[in-house]
Amino acid sequence: MTEPKHRIRALHTDSTVTVYQAYTPGIGLPAAREGRFPVTWQRDRMTWIKPSFLWMMYRCGWGTKEGQETVLAVEISREGFEWALEHACLSHYEQGLHTDHASWKRQLKQAPARVQWDPERDLHLQPLSYRSLQLGLAGEASRRYADEWTTSITDVTPLAHTIHAHVQAGDLDAARQLLPREHPYPVNGGILAHLSR
């Protein structure tokens, strides 16, 4: 079956969706230990969450890039995730989707969340033909993410390293078996209509 160009794929339950982030150990380890973001986590900054495990691996180099050594699986409420989507603006101007460039700029400035669609990655972190969601949270959305929506935080750095080791050894089947089971996320009605064409 052909994948649509834009689709949210995620590990999810009836009430939660898992997203990934990578941090320094100074932030990531306390967050995983406490199951919530520490007070030192800056709630007034834009933070990007990624439902795609392999896109996160591409971004953080399997947890080896400086400042991204601790990979977190953050389980958040579907209610919060969908609130962010409903209140998001596409991070770039799209003719036909936005009335004009000026109105898009206004929307982007006011929106507490923004969306990018970036190429999904394979086990070698090479780009695929379809895209995965990256969701940027700022202001109200960032605070709600940290203090209301998050239900659990797990350090998945060892998992990232194990999968990477299998890939390096050429055992892609073993690597694939360990990947989080991401499935199409069932969005309601036109929740993505303003975010993709």
Order of alpha helices (4+ residues) and beta strands (2+ residues): beta-beta-alpha-beta-alpha-beta-alpha-beta-alpha-beta-beta-alpha-beta-alpha-alpha-beta
